[in-house]
Amino acid sequence: MAELLGAWAPRIARATLLPSSGGRFEVKLDGELIFSKAALDRHARPGEVYDLVEAVLGPPIDRESLH
């Protein structure tokens, strides 16, 4: 979560973590499901969620260029 916020904080209006049961792990972006552990029957690979978010939001924001 911190990695995603660090990369796209100016574009993210709200981030919510919802606890659940049964080992669920789902990531939604603008209401669209972009990763589901249950649907894929596996954990996310390292960097996979980051790559999926980047595919939707574009490249990470260069914070230095914002100043």
Secondary structure, 3 states (H helix, E strand, C coil): CHHHHHHHHHHCCCCCCCCCCCCCCEEEECCEEEEEHHHHCCCCCCCHHHHHHHHHHCCCCCHHHHC
